Structures are given as C-alpha cells and as structure tokens.
Amino acid sequence: MTTLNGWHKGELALQQKLGFHEAVSQTWTEIDGEMPEQHRIFYSTRLPFIPVTTLDSMGRPWSSVLAGPNGEIGWASSETYDQLSMRAEVWDGDPLKANVGYHAESANEMPREMLIAGIGVEFSTRRRNKFAGSVSSIEQQGTLFNIRTTVNEAFGNCPKYITIRNLVPFPHAKPRVTHQEINLSPTGRLPLDLISFVLSSDTTFLGSSYSASGEDAPRFPSHLGMNHRGGRPGFVRVRNDGRTLVLPDYSGNRLMSSLGNIEVTPLASLTFPSFTDGSLLYVTGVAHNLVGAPAQEIMPSQNALTTIEITGYIFIEDALPVRQHEGTEPQRSIYAPPVKLLKEEQNSSTYFSTEDVVHVALSRIELHSSDLATFTFEYPHKLDIIPGQAAILDFTSFLGAMPYRHMSADNPNSLNDDRIRTWTISRCSSWAAVEDGGGTAFSLTMRLKPGGAVTEALFNIANKLAALRPESLEDSRPLGLSVKLVGIAGDFTLEPPGPGEGAKVAIACEEEQASVCKNAPRKLLWIAGGIGITPFLAMLSGMSSCSTEYEITLLLSTREPDVMLSLLSNAVKLAPREIKLIVHVFSRTEQFESSLPASASLHRHSGRITSSILSNFTVESQDGVYVCGPEGFEREVMQGVVGKVKREGFAY
C-alpha cells in the first residue's frame, strides 16, 4: 500500500498550470509504498550503477552515482519489500561522502534522518524504476560504503527519452577531481570546458527535494526525488552568465513529481555523465519552474522549463566504472525532439511577444515535384529578415492542438508536437531592389515529410488545388488560410567582411589623375545536401541590393538535379551580375539539363559528396565555407573541409 496521501501542493500547482490535474488526480495511487518483486530483482541483478539524491549540510540536493566495484552488477540486494541495500564504490569527490559525514557521526549510527532517493536505469533496454525513502545505516570500509535504505515510495517510469547504450565494465577507472567549487561565488561561472561538457551531454540525472512545512508534514512528509532526463546532445542549455542551466520539460507521465518538488523547495541538482571517458559533472543550485510566456522568453516556443542557477559544482574525470562498448554507437530515443536554443543564443533573431500576435496569410503555392513545393505567405507590414534566416510558424489554429498521448511508437514526434515548425526562408520581397508596397511576402521551400502533420496538410491542399482549382495556386489568398508567425530566427547568414577582407585596390584614372576604390571579390564555398540548398537560394536572392562582389563555388548533392537547378536558376536571376557562380552537382541521376543562366557554370559529377573529394574544391583565399544539409551529410562533409566553417544543421 502506498504511503502517499495524494499530490502535495507543488505537484498540484504544476499539474494545474499545465492543465494535467484532472487527468492525473488519482494517479498517485500507482506509487507503491514498497518495492514490487520485479523492482527488487531489477536493482539486484541488472544495474552497474544507481544515481541517488542526498542533501548536504545546507539542505542542497546533490545527485551522486553509486556503483558496484569494478562496474559489475550484483552489488545491490533487497532483503525485504521495503529494504534496499547497496555495497557501493564511492570515489573521492562524489557528494555522498560529505553528505554522509554530515548525517552520521559514526559508522552505523544515524543521529540525523538521512533522506535518499534513487533511480535505476538499464540503458540496454530503457527500463527504469524509482525509489525514495531514508538511510537506516551506513558502514564504510575503505572506498566501499554499505548503505541500507528503507524504501517507502517505489514507482516504474516510462523509457521515452533514454538513449540505448551497450555499457560494459571498466575496472581500471582512476577517478580524479579536476574542478571543485562547493560554494560558488555570486559572480562565479562554470569553466568553459565544463560548459562544453554540458552542451555535449544527452543524459542527466535530476535530484530534487520536498521540504515539508509544519502543517503539511503529517500528510506529506519531507522526501527527496531522483529522475532521469534525456534528449539529443545539447538539450540542456547554458545561459550567458555561465552558471544558469536551462532544462526543457518534455511530454512525460504528467505527474510532475520532480518539478512539483522544485515548486515548493526551489533547489535541484544535476549530474551529467560521459559514457565514453567516464567523467562526471555534479552541480547543485537554486531552481525555478517557468510555464508559458516566462518560459518562452528564455527558450522560444518551449512552454515549460526549469532553470538551475549553480551554487556548487564538482567535476571528476575517469570515474564511472562502465563505458560505452568500443565500436558501438548510442541509439537516440525516437521521442527526443530537436534541441531548442535559448533566445540569447540567437543574437540576430526576432521573437514576437504573446501579446503582439502576428498572423501571416498563405498567398501562393508552387509545386516543384510530388514532394517539394514553395509556399508564400504575406504580412501587411514590414518584416526585417536577413537572407539565410528562418520563419517560425505556429500551426495550432490551422491543425488544432495535439491531444496528449503517453507513448506513440507509430508517430513519436506527436508527443512533443507543439504545432510549431521552422523553415528557412528561400525568398523575400524585402530583398528585391525595388520593394512592392509596405508589406512583406516570404517564401518557404519545403519537403513533404511522410507522417508530418504540417507538411502533409499543406501538400494535401496544394494537390487538391492543382487538380480542382489550379488558378488558386497563383493566388491563394481567397482561401483565407493564416497562421501565427512566432518569430524570425537563425544565424546562418553571410558574415560581413572582416579586417583585411575586401581589400581595396587603387585604380588610377588617367584623365582625372585620381584614384577610386574597388572591393576585391569575396570567395565563398557553399556545400548543400538536397533541400539544404534553401539558405543559399536566399543568400543569392538577397544579394540583389548588395554592392560587394562575390565568387561562389556551390557543391550540391541531390537526387533531383533538375528541380534543384530550376530553383537555383530563379535565385540567380535575382542576384547581381557581378556574382561569379560555379556549380558542381553530385548526383546518381546522370541525365539532367542545366537551367542556369550563361553567367553561371555547371559541372556534373556522378555519385555523392564525400570528405575525400572536398580537398579538390578548396577555394584559394577563402572567405568562408558554408555547409547545410541533413545530419549525416554534414558529418561527412565536416571531415573534409578546411578553413572557416559555418554550418546549419536542420532537424524535424
């Protein structure tokens, strides 16, 4: 039988803010007061390590990592349904050592109640279970701690955001503390290498605490929480102050137990593991939950998040006694949404406030192929858009909000589908030499994504119009289809000439005996994979009002060269004459015609762009390399490019 008596006030507050309470009002009964038999077996036979939360002398939670000697399993045992014992290897620097010292005056004696919570994650199967309770005894034998816990909360968790890994014992770990600030000063920051460590992580363990007030303690006693958070590498962001972490909240079981604790007791801990070199970063700090507009002000289009302002951190190298098996790769969760950047990470971006609602109307549709089309939207006022930037559109009014689903193997993107999509703007009226009126029309060239809620709806409309009312493709405004424009974002834009670039060459004028200045051409290398050509179309179109001369070499890898060259030709026609464009098309389609104007040269290549051939296209006196394409394409290209590289990965 559960020891809980309902949701405490923090959990209730978060559930109500997010509109979940009615659906989960009685779900607390699913949290057991003792461990089911399968949990006891799971902890005892399946896990090489267990992350746990404990409190330090200041009441701050820390997320430790307890592991069996040499990374082996079988170091935990369960004698009864409410007892979990761990014979754990605790290395120097792990917060548990200091926290035990605060709570226990001597071995086996616990004068102060020591709360504990833990989570077991089997990374090879994505199974995970949680427990919480208190420590009944601790005995230290060298680096080994015999920890006996009394469990009064046990709960199975969903596997949604766990990255599958093949972990094997690594018995030769030699832990060493390389960074440690237990009490970070008010102006202190994480070192740059630790910030990079956070931004490369796809897994963290979240510790929380609920400190009960006197009136609430009889019904909701103080307790700790431990949870897993996962996503794509970099899903946890670091603010410009170098000490505040931003943890987005993804669609989960809606219980809000961890964030509910934080709502009452605004403290949290995070521990980031590296499964390749065994490093561990432990942080603790002041935490706050943000929902709605305050969250979106920090991370645009993210409706709920938690900030953790670090007040202490420890970094230990070569600590974790398990590692990713050599030769294997992590398998990312299909549920993990694309990484969202902080507003402050997008210096040239513009986001419209929730009060200043901006709607754009669909005005024109161009079908290029069965799965490629350009949709043009209009706004009656001026929009500042830099070529290469993207439009962020909210299609909720068009499609309706996505109903909640806990798991959805057939359509995993739907679980975090906020109906917001981002596409690079391929063409904009404000880039023309002569603007048409005071409004703005911008075009989005997009690929149909099978199963994609938005692209399938847009292409269905386009195909029906083509069949029944083709004249509406040229003028789609009578349809009255409008969507909310969230903002204009992106930094994948042409860099302005730096010091020493665009050197001026003096040209003597015989008649006037004077000199005039002419900018030397800027030489750029653009590399595009498929629809990754879109920002380059924008850059070409946007050069119409630019006085700088360019020499551009474009490497394009595509399965449909005719379509891509047609798009490229339209962009070139808008570009100034002084642009010298050399296009190399890599394709398995050998027969295709060039629609490029005579001013651009075309070279055909069989196959695809690989890192080994990129050295043949190094531009002398390069002023920059720009790369855009799918993740695998970019990874291949980045192995072969040299020079100053700017890249724009895109993910759905």
C-alpha positions as CSV (number, residue, x, y, z in Angstrom):
1,M,0.0,0.0,0.0
2,T,1.3,3.5,-0.9
3,T,2.4,5.8,1.9
4,L,1.2,8.8,-0.1
5,N,-2.0,10.7,0.7
6,G,-2.5,12.5,-2.7
7,W,-0.4,15.0,-4.5
8,H,1.4,17.6,-2.5
9,K,0.9,21.3,-3.2
10,G,3.8,21.7,-5.5
11,E,2.8,18.8,-7.7
12,L,-0.8,20.1,-7.8
13,A,0.4,23.6,-8.7
14,L,2.4,22.3,-11.7
15,Q,-0.3,19.9,-12.9
16,Q,-2.9,22.7,-12.8
17,K,-0.6,25.2,-14.6
18,L,-0.1,22.7,-17.4
19,G,-3.7,21.5,-17.4
20,F,-3.0,18.0,-16.3
21,H,-4.6,17.7,-12.9
22,E,-7.9,16.3,-13.9
23,A,-6.3,13.5,-15.9
24,V,-3.8,12.5,-13.1
25,S,-5.8,13.4,-10.0
26,Q,-5.8,9.8,-8.7
27,T,-2.6,8.6,-10.3
28,W,-0.7,8.9,-7.0
29,T,-2.2,5.6,-6.0
30,E,0.1,3.9,-8.6
31,I,3.1,4.8,-6.5
32,D,3.7,1.9,-4.1
33,G,4.8,2.1,-0.5
34,E,7.2,-0.8,-1.0
35,M,9.1,-2.3,-3.9
36,P,7.3,-4.9,-6.1
37,E,9.2,-8.1,-6.6
38,Q,10.3,-7.2,-10.2
39,H,11.9,-3.9,-8.8
40,R,13.8,-5.9,-6.2
41,I,15.1,-8.2,-8.9
42,F,15.8,-5.3,-11.2
43,Y,18.0,-3.4,-8.7
44,S,19.8,-6.6,-7.6
45,T,20.6,-8.2,-11.0
46,R,20.5,-5.6,-13.8
47,L,22.4,-2.4,-12.8
48,P,26.1,-1.5,-12.6
49,F,25.3,1.9,-11.0
50,I,22.4,3.7,-9.4
51,P,22.1,7.6,-9.3
52,V,20.9,8.8,-5.9
53,T,19.9,12.1,-4.3
54,T,21.1,13.2,-0.8
55,L,21.2,16.5,1.0
56,D,24.3,18.4,2.1
57,S,24.7,20.4,5.4
58,M,23.0,23.4,3.7
59,G,20.0,21.3,2.6
60,R,21.0,21.4,-1.0
61,P,20.4,18.2,-3.1
62,W,23.3,16.5,-4.9
63,S,22.9,13.7,-7.4
64,S,25.5,11.1,-6.7
65,V,26.4,8.0,-8.7
66,L,26.7,4.8,-6.7
67,A,28.3,1.9,-8.4
68,G,29.4,-1.6,-7.8
69,P,33.1,-2.4,-7.5
70,N,34.7,-2.7,-11.0
71,G,31.4,-1.9,-12.7
72,E,29.9,-5.3,-12.0
73,I,26.3,-6.0,-11.2
74,G,25.0,-7.8,-8.1
75,W,26.3,-5.1,-5.7
76,A,22.7,-4.2,-4.6
77,S,20.3,-6.5,-2.8
78,S,16.8,-6.4,-1.3
79,E,16.1,-8.5,1.8
80,T,12.5,-7.4,2.2
81,Y,10.0,-5.4,0.2
82,D,10.9,-2.2,1.9
83,Q,14.7,-2.7,2.2
84,L,17.3,-1.9,-0.5
85,S,21.0,-2.4,0.4
86,M,23.9,-1.3,-1.7
87,R,27.6,-2.2,-1.3
88,A,28.8,0.8,-3.3
89,E,32.1,2.1,-4.6
90,V,32.2,5.8,-3.7
91,W,35.1,7.7,-5.2
92,D,36.7,10.8,-3.8
93,G,34.7,13.9,-4.8
94,D,31.3,12.3,-5.0
95,P,29.0,14.4,-2.9
96,L,27.7,11.3,-0.9
97,K,30.9,11.2,1.1
98,A,30.5,14.7,2.6
99,N,26.7,14.2,2.9
100,V,27.2,11.0,4.9
101,G,29.7,12.8,7.2
102,Y,27.0,15.4,7.9
103,H,24.3,12.9,8.8
104,A,26.3,10.2,10.5
105,E,28.5,10.9,13.5
106,S,29.9,7.3,13.5
107,A,29.5,4.1,11.5
108,N,26.1,2.5,11.8
109,E,24.8,5.5,13.7
110,M,22.4,8.0,12.1
111,P,21.7,10.8,14.6
112,R,20.0,12.8,11.8
113,E,17.5,11.4,9.4
114,M,19.2,11.0,6.1
115,L,16.7,11.0,3.2
116,I,17.6,9.3,-0.1
117,A,16.0,8.8,-3.5
118,G,17.4,6.9,-6.5
119,I,16.6,5.7,-10.0
120,G,17.8,2.5,-11.7
121,V,18.2,2.8,-15.5
122,E,19.1,-0.2,-17.6
123,F,20.5,1.6,-20.7
124,S,20.4,-1.5,-22.9
125,T,16.7,-1.9,-22.6
126,R,15.5,1.5,-21.5
127,R,13.9,0.1,-18.3
128,R,13.9,2.4,-15.3
129,N,12.4,2.3,-11.8
130,K,12.5,4.8,-9.0
131,F,12.6,4.6,-5.2
132,A,12.7,7.0,-2.3
133,G,13.0,6.7,1.5
134,S,15.6,7.1,4.1
135,V,19.0,5.6,5.1
136,S,18.8,3.3,8.1
137,S,22.5,2.6,8.4
138,I,25.9,3.2,6.6
139,E,29.1,1.4,7.2
140,Q,32.3,2.5,5.4
141,Q,35.1,0.0,4.5
142,G,37.7,2.0,2.6
143,T,36.1,3.2,-0.6
144,L,33.2,0.9,-0.1
145,F,30.0,2.0,1.6
146,N,27.5,-0.5,2.9
147,I,24.3,1.5,2.6
148,R,21.0,0.1,3.9
149,T,17.8,2.1,2.9
150,T,14.2,1.9,3.9
151,V,12.0,2.4,0.9
152,N,8.6,4.0,1.3
153,E,8.0,5.0,-2.4
154,A,8.5,2.9,-5.5
155,F,7.4,3.7,-9.0
156,G,8.1,2.5,-12.5
157,N,8.9,5.1,-15.1
158,C,8.5,5.3,-18.8
159,P,11.5,4.8,-21.1
160,K,10.8,7.6,-23.6
161,Y,13.9,9.7,-23.5
162,I,16.6,7.1,-22.6
163,T,19.4,6.7,-25.1
164,I,20.2,3.0,-25.6
165,R,23.8,2.2,-24.8
166,N,25.8,-1.0,-24.6
167,L,27.7,-0.5,-21.4
168,V,30.5,-2.8,-20.2
169,P,32.6,-2.8,-17.0
170,F,35.6,-0.6,-16.9
171,P,37.5,-1.8,-13.8
172,H,40.6,0.4,-14.4
173,A,39.0,3.7,-13.7
174,K,41.1,6.2,-11.8
175,P,38.9,9.0,-10.5
176,R,40.4,12.4,-10.0
177,V,38.8,15.7,-9.1
178,T,39.8,18.4,-11.6
179,H,37.3,21.1,-10.8
180,Q,35.6,21.8,-7.5
181,E,33.7,24.8,-6.2
182,I,31.3,23.6,-3.4
183,N,30.2,27.1,-2.8
184,L,30.3,29.1,-6.0
185,S,30.6,32.9,-5.5
186,P,27.7,35.1,-6.7
187,T,29.8,36.1,-9.7
188,G,31.3,32.7,-10.3
189,R,30.9,30.7,-13.6
190,L,31.4,27.2,-14.8
191,P,34.7,26.9,-16.6
192,L,34.4,26.8,-20.4
193,D,35.4,23.2,-20.7
194,L,32.5,22.2,-18.3
195,I,30.0,24.3,-20.3
196,S,31.1,22.4,-23.4
197,F,30.7,19.2,-21.4
198,V,27.0,20.1,-20.6
199,L,26.3,21.1,-24.2
200,S,27.6,17.7,-25.4
201,S,25.5,15.7,-23.0
202,D,22.4,13.7,-23.9
203,T,21.7,12.4,-20.3
204,T,21.5,14.0,-16.9
205,F,20.2,12.9,-13.5
206,L,17.9,15.3,-11.8
207,G,17.7,15.5,-8.0
208,S,15.0,17.4,-6.1
209,S,13.7,17.7,-2.5
210,Y,10.4,18.5,-0.8
211,S,10.8,20.2,2.5
212,A,7.5,19.9,4.3
213,S,6.2,22.8,6.3
214,G,4.9,22.0,9.8
215,E,1.3,21.9,8.8
216,D,1.9,19.7,5.8
217,A,4.4,17.3,7.3
218,P,1.8,14.9,8.8
219,R,0.2,14.3,5.4
220,F,3.2,15.0,3.1
221,P,6.5,14.2,4.9
222,S,9.7,15.6,3.6
223,H,11.3,13.5,0.9
224,L,13.7,13.5,-2.0
225,G,13.4,12.8,-5.7
226,M,15.7,11.4,-8.3
227,N,14.9,11.3,-12.0
228,H,16.4,10.8,-15.4
229,R,16.3,13.5,-18.1
230,G,17.4,12.8,-21.7
231,G,17.3,14.2,-25.2
232,R,19.6,15.0,-28.0
233,P,23.1,16.2,-27.2
234,G,22.8,19.8,-26.0
235,F,19.2,19.6,-24.9
236,V,20.3,21.3,-21.6
237,R,21.4,24.8,-22.4
238,V,23.7,27.2,-20.5
239,R,22.8,30.9,-20.2
240,N,25.2,33.7,-20.9
241,D,26.0,34.1,-17.3
242,G,27.9,30.8,-17.4
243,R,26.1,29.5,-14.3
244,T,22.4,29.0,-15.1
245,L,21.3,25.8,-16.8
246,V,18.1,25.6,-18.7
247,L,16.3,22.2,-18.6
248,P,13.3,21.9,-21.1
249,D,10.4,19.8,-19.9
250,Y,9.3,17.2,-22.5
251,S,6.0,15.4,-22.6
252,G,6.1,12.7,-19.9
253,N,3.7,10.9,-17.5
254,R,2.2,14.3,-16.3
255,L,2.7,13.5,-12.6
256,M,5.2,16.4,-12.2
257,S,6.8,14.8,-9.2
258,S,10.3,16.3,-9.7
259,L,9.1,19.7,-10.8
260,G,6.5,19.6,-8.1
261,N,9.2,19.3,-5.5
262,I,11.1,22.2,-7.1
263,E,7.9,24.3,-7.0
264,V,7.8,24.0,-3.2
265,T,11.5,23.7,-2.5
266,P,13.4,25.7,-5.2
267,L,16.5,23.7,-5.2
268,A,17.8,21.0,-7.6
269,S,20.9,19.0,-8.6
270,L,22.0,17.7,-12.0
271,T,24.7,15.1,-12.7
272,F,26.0,14.7,-16.3
273,P,27.8,11.5,-17.1
274,S,30.2,10.8,-20.0
275,F,29.8,7.2,-21.1
276,T,32.9,7.4,-23.3
277,D,35.6,8.6,-20.9
278,G,33.8,8.2,-17.5
279,S,33.8,11.9,-16.5
280,L,31.0,13.1,-14.2
281,L,29.9,16.7,-13.6
282,Y,27.9,17.3,-10.4
283,V,26.0,20.6,-9.9
284,T,23.6,21.9,-7.3
285,G,21.7,25.1,-7.3
286,V,18.6,27.3,-7.0
287,A,15.9,26.1,-9.3
288,H,12.7,27.7,-10.7
289,N,10.0,26.3,-12.9
290,L,8.7,28.6,-15.7
291,V,5.5,28.0,-17.7
292,G,4.0,29.8,-20.7
293,A,5.3,33.3,-21.6
294,P,8.1,33.4,-19.0
295,A,9.5,30.1,-20.3
296,Q,9.2,31.2,-23.9
297,E,11.0,34.5,-23.1
298,I,14.1,32.3,-22.2
299,M,13.6,29.5,-24.7
300,P,11.2,30.5,-27.5
301,S,8.5,28.0,-28.3
302,Q,9.2,26.0,-25.2
303,N,6.1,26.1,-22.9
304,A,7.7,24.7,-19.7
305,L,11.3,24.6,-18.4
306,T,13.4,24.7,-15.3
307,T,16.3,27.0,-14.6
308,I,19.1,25.9,-12.2
309,E,21.4,28.6,-11.0
310,I,24.5,26.7,-9.9
311,T,25.7,27.3,-6.4
312,G,28.2,24.4,-6.3
313,Y,29.9,22.0,-8.7
314,I,32.4,19.2,-8.9
315,F,34.0,17.6,-11.9
316,I,35.6,14.2,-11.7
317,E,37.5,12.6,-14.6
318,D,37.7,8.9,-15.3
319,A,35.2,8.0,-12.5
320,L,32.4,5.9,-14.0
321,P,33.3,2.2,-13.8
322,V,31.3,1.4,-17.0
323,R,31.8,2.7,-20.6
324,Q,30.2,2.6,-23.9
325,H,31.4,-0.7,-25.6
326,E,34.1,0.1,-28.1
327,G,32.8,0.0,-31.7
328,T,29.1,0.6,-30.7
329,E,27.1,3.8,-31.1
330,P,24.4,5.2,-28.8
331,Q,20.8,4.7,-30.1
332,R,19.0,8.0,-29.7
333,S,15.4,7.9,-28.4
334,I,12.9,8.3,-31.2
335,Y,10.9,10.6,-28.9
336,A,13.7,13.1,-28.3
337,P,12.7,16.4,-30.0
338,P,15.2,18.7,-31.8
339,V,17.3,20.8,-29.5
340,K,15.9,24.3,-28.8
341,L,18.2,27.2,-28.4
342,L,17.9,30.0,-25.8
343,K,16.7,33.3,-27.1
344,E,20.0,34.9,-26.1
345,E,21.9,32.3,-28.2
346,Q,20.2,33.7,-31.3
347,N,21.5,37.3,-31.4
348,S,20.0,38.2,-34.8
349,S,16.6,36.6,-34.2
350,T,13.3,38.3,-33.5
351,Y,10.5,36.7,-31.5
352,F,7.1,38.3,-31.2
353,S,5.6,38.5,-27.7
354,T,2.4,36.6,-26.8
355,E,0.6,39.9,-26.6
356,D,1.8,41.1,-30.0
357,V,0.3,38.3,-32.1
358,V,1.4,38.3,-35.8
359,H,-0.5,36.3,-38.4
360,V,0.6,35.7,-42.0
361,A,-1.7,34.6,-44.8
362,L,-0.9,31.9,-47.5
363,S,-0.8,33.8,-50.8
364,R,0.9,31.5,-53.4
365,I,1.9,27.8,-53.9
366,E,4.5,26.5,-56.4
367,L,4.6,22.7,-56.8
368,H,8.1,21.6,-58.0
369,S,7.6,17.9,-57.6
370,S,5.4,15.4,-55.8
371,D,7.2,16.1,-52.5
372,L,8.8,19.5,-53.0
373,A,6.9,22.9,-53.0
374,T,7.3,26.5,-52.2
375,F,4.6,28.2,-50.1
376,T,4.5,32.0,-49.9
377,F,3.0,33.9,-47.0
378,E,2.1,37.6,-46.8
379,Y,2.2,40.1,-43.9
380,P,0.8,43.6,-44.4
381,H,3.7,45.3,-42.6
382,K,7.5,45.4,-42.9
383,L,9.5,42.4,-41.5
384,D,13.2,42.6,-41.0
385,I,14.6,39.3,-42.5
386,I,18.2,38.6,-43.2
387,P,18.9,36.1,-46.1
388,G,19.5,32.7,-44.5
389,Q,17.2,33.2,-41.6
390,A,14.1,31.1,-40.9
391,A,10.4,31.7,-40.2
392,I,8.9,30.1,-37.1
393,L,5.2,29.4,-37.6
394,D,2.6,28.1,-35.2
395,F,0.0,25.9,-37.0
396,T,-2.2,25.3,-34.0
397,S,-5.0,27.4,-35.4
398,F,-4.7,25.5,-38.7
399,L,-4.5,22.0,-37.3
400,G,-5.7,22.2,-33.8
401,A,-3.7,21.2,-30.7
402,M,-2.3,17.7,-30.4
403,P,-4.1,15.6,-27.8
404,Y,-2.0,14.0,-25.1
405,R,-0.6,10.5,-25.7
406,H,1.9,8.9,-23.3
407,M,3.6,6.7,-25.8
408,S,3.3,6.6,-29.6
409,A,5.6,4.2,-31.4
410,D,3.9,4.8,-34.7
411,N,4.3,8.6,-34.5
412,P,6.9,9.6,-31.8
413,N,7.1,13.2,-33.0
414,S,3.5,13.7,-31.9
415,L,4.3,13.5,-28.2
416,N,6.1,16.8,-28.1
417,D,4.3,18.3,-31.1
418,D,3.5,21.9,-30.2
419,R,2.5,22.5,-33.8
420,I,5.4,25.0,-34.2
421,R,7.6,24.5,-37.3
422,T,10.7,26.3,-38.6
423,W,11.7,26.6,-42.3
424,T,14.5,28.6,-43.9
425,I,13.1,31.5,-45.9
426,S,14.1,30.9,-49.6
427,R,12.8,34.2,-51.0
428,C,11.6,37.5,-49.5
429,S,10.1,40.6,-51.2
430,S,12.1,42.9,-49.0
431,W,15.3,41.7,-50.6
432,A,14.3,42.9,-54.1
433,A,15.9,46.0,-55.4
434,V,12.5,47.7,-55.6
435,E,10.1,46.7,-52.8
436,D,6.4,46.2,-53.5
437,G,4.5,48.3,-51.1
438,G,4.9,48.3,-47.3
439,G,4.1,44.7,-46.7
440,T,6.3,41.6,-46.8
441,A,5.9,38.4,-48.7
442,F,8.3,35.5,-47.9
443,S,8.5,32.0,-49.4
444,L,9.3,28.7,-47.7
445,T,10.6,25.8,-49.9
446,M,9.8,22.6,-48.1
447,R,10.0,18.9,-48.5
448,L,6.9,16.7,-47.8
449,K,7.7,14.6,-44.7
450,P,5.7,11.3,-44.6
451,G,3.7,11.3,-41.4
452,G,4.4,15.0,-40.8
453,A,1.3,16.7,-39.6
454,V,2.0,20.1,-41.1
455,T,3.7,19.2,-44.4
456,E,1.1,16.6,-45.2
457,A,-1.7,19.1,-44.6
458,L,-0.1,21.7,-46.8
459,F,0.7,19.3,-49.6
460,N,-2.8,17.9,-49.5
461,I,-4.1,21.5,-50.0
462,A,-1.7,22.1,-52.8
463,N,-2.5,18.9,-54.6
464,K,-6.3,19.4,-54.4
465,L,-5.9,22.9,-55.7
466,A,-3.7,21.7,-58.6
467,A,-6.4,19.2,-59.5
468,L,-9.6,21.2,-59.0
469,R,-8.7,24.9,-58.9
470,P,-5.2,25.5,-60.4
471,E,-5.7,29.2,-60.6
472,S,-5.7,29.3,-56.7
473,L,-2.1,28.2,-56.7
474,E,-1.1,31.5,-58.2
475,D,-3.4,33.4,-55.8
476,S,-4.2,31.5,-52.6
477,R,-5.4,34.5,-50.6
478,P,-9.1,33.8,-51.2
479,L,-8.7,30.6,-49.2
480,G,-8.2,32.7,-46.1
481,L,-5.5,30.4,-44.6
482,S,-3.4,32.2,-42.0
483,V,-1.1,31.0,-39.3
484,K,0.7,32.7,-36.4
485,L,4.3,33.9,-37.0
486,V,6.2,33.2,-33.8
487,G,9.4,34.9,-35.0
488,I,12.3,35.2,-37.4
489,A,15.4,33.3,-36.3
490,G,18.7,32.0,-37.3
491,D,22.4,32.9,-37.6
492,F,23.2,31.0,-40.8
493,T,23.7,34.3,-42.7
494,L,26.6,35.7,-44.7
495,E,29.3,37.0,-42.5
496,P,30.2,40.7,-43.1
497,P,33.8,41.3,-44.4
498,G,36.3,41.1,-41.5
499,P,39.5,43.1,-41.1
500,G,41.7,42.6,-44.1
501,E,38.9,41.2,-46.3
502,G,37.6,43.1,-49.3
503,A,40.9,44.9,-49.6
504,K,40.6,48.0,-51.7
505,V,42.6,48.2,-54.9
506,A,43.5,51.7,-56.2
507,I,42.9,52.2,-59.9
508,A,44.4,55.2,-61.5
509,C,42.2,57.3,-63.7
510,E,44.3,58.8,-66.5
511,E,42.1,61.8,-67.2
512,E,41.4,62.9,-63.6
513,Q,44.8,61.6,-62.2
514,A,42.7,60.4,-59.2
515,S,42.1,57.0,-57.7
516,V,38.9,55.2,-57.0
517,C,38.4,52.1,-54.9
518,K,37.0,48.8,-55.8
519,N,36.4,45.9,-53.5
520,A,38.2,42.6,-54.3
521,P,35.7,39.8,-54.7
522,R,34.8,37.7,-51.7
523,K,35.4,34.0,-52.4
524,L,33.0,31.6,-50.7
525,L,32.5,27.8,-50.8
526,W,28.9,26.6,-50.3
527,I,28.1,22.9,-49.7
528,A,24.5,21.8,-49.8
529,G,22.8,18.5,-49.3
530,G,19.4,18.2,-51.0
531,I,16.9,20.7,-49.5
532,G,19.9,22.2,-47.7
533,I,20.2,24.4,-50.7
534,T,17.4,26.6,-49.3
535,P,19.5,29.1,-47.3
536,F,21.8,29.5,-50.3
537,L,18.8,30.4,-52.5
538,A,18.0,33.1,-50.0
539,M,21.6,34.4,-49.9
540,L,21.7,34.6,-53.7
541,S,18.3,36.4,-53.9
542,G,19.4,38.7,-51.1
543,M,22.5,39.9,-53.0
544,S,20.4,42.0,-55.4
545,S,20.9,45.1,-53.3
546,C,24.5,44.2,-52.3
547,S,27.4,46.2,-53.7
548,T,30.0,43.5,-52.7
549,E,31.3,41.3,-55.4
550,Y,31.3,37.5,-54.9
551,E,32.9,34.5,-56.4
552,I,30.9,31.5,-55.2
553,T,31.6,27.8,-55.6
554,L,28.5,25.7,-54.8
555,L,28.7,21.9,-54.3
556,L,25.3,20.4,-54.4
557,S,24.4,16.8,-53.7
558,T,20.9,15.9,-54.8
559,R,18.7,13.1,-56.1
560,E,16.7,15.5,-58.3
561,P,19.1,17.8,-60.0
562,D,16.6,19.2,-62.5
563,V,14.3,20.5,-59.7
564,M,17.2,21.9,-57.6
565,L,18.8,23.7,-60.6
566,S,15.5,25.2,-61.5
567,L,15.2,26.7,-58.0
568,L,18.8,27.8,-58.2
569,S,18.3,29.4,-61.6
570,N,15.4,31.5,-60.2
571,A,17.6,32.7,-57.3
572,V,20.5,33.6,-59.7
573,K,18.2,35.8,-61.8
574,L,17.5,37.9,-58.7
575,A,21.2,38.2,-57.9
576,P,23.5,41.0,-59.2
577,R,25.5,40.4,-62.4
578,E,28.9,40.7,-60.6
579,I,28.4,37.3,-58.9
580,K,30.5,34.6,-60.4
581,L,28.8,31.3,-59.6
582,I,30.4,27.9,-60.2
583,V,28.1,25.0,-59.6
584,H,29.2,21.3,-59.1
585,V,26.2,18.9,-59.0
586,F,26.8,15.5,-57.5
587,S,24.0,13.0,-58.3
588,R,23.3,9.5,-59.3
589,T,21.0,10.9,-61.9
590,E,23.3,11.4,-64.9
591,Q,20.9,12.9,-67.4
592,F,19.7,16.3,-66.5
593,E,19.5,19.7,-68.2
594,S,21.0,23.0,-67.0
595,S,18.5,25.8,-66.5
596,L,21.2,28.1,-65.2
597,P,21.9,31.4,-67.0
598,A,25.0,31.6,-69.1
599,S,26.8,33.6,-66.4
600,A,26.9,30.5,-64.2
601,S,29.0,27.5,-65.0
602,L,27.8,23.9,-64.3
603,H,29.9,20.8,-63.7
604,R,28.4,17.3,-63.4
605,H,29.7,14.6,-61.1
606,S,28.4,11.1,-60.6
607,G,27.8,9.9,-57.0
608,R,27.7,12.0,-53.8
609,I,29.9,14.4,-52.0
610,T,32.4,12.7,-49.7
611,S,35.0,14.1,-47.4
612,S,37.8,12.6,-49.6
613,I,37.0,14.8,-52.6
614,L,36.5,18.1,-50.8
615,S,40.1,19.0,-50.9
616,N,39.7,19.4,-54.7
617,F,37.4,22.3,-54.1
618,T,39.4,24.3,-51.7
619,V,38.9,28.0,-52.7
620,E,42.1,30.0,-52.7
621,S,41.9,32.9,-50.3
622,Q,38.6,31.5,-49.0
623,D,36.4,33.9,-47.1
624,G,34.3,31.2,-45.6
625,V,32.8,27.7,-46.0
626,Y,29.1,27.3,-45.5
627,V,27.6,23.8,-45.0
628,C,23.9,22.9,-44.9
629,G,22.2,19.5,-45.1
630,P,21.0,16.5,-43.1
631,E,23.0,15.4,-40.1
632,G,24.7,12.5,-41.8
633,F,25.6,14.7,-44.8
634,E,27.1,17.4,-42.5
635,R,29.1,14.9,-40.5
636,E,30.7,13.5,-43.7
637,V,31.4,17.0,-45.1
638,M,32.9,18.3,-41.9
639,Q,35.6,15.6,-42.0
640,G,36.9,17.0,-45.3
641,V,36.5,20.8,-45.2
642,V,39.2,23.2,-44.2
643,G,39.1,26.9,-43.3
644,K,36.5,28.9,-41.5
645,V,33.3,26.8,-41.5
646,K,29.7,27.9,-40.8
647,R,27.1,25.2,-40.6
648,E,23.3,24.9,-40.4
649,G,22.0,21.5,-39.4
650,F,18.3,21.0,-39.5
651,A,16.1,18.6,-37.7
652,Y,12.3,18.0,-37.8
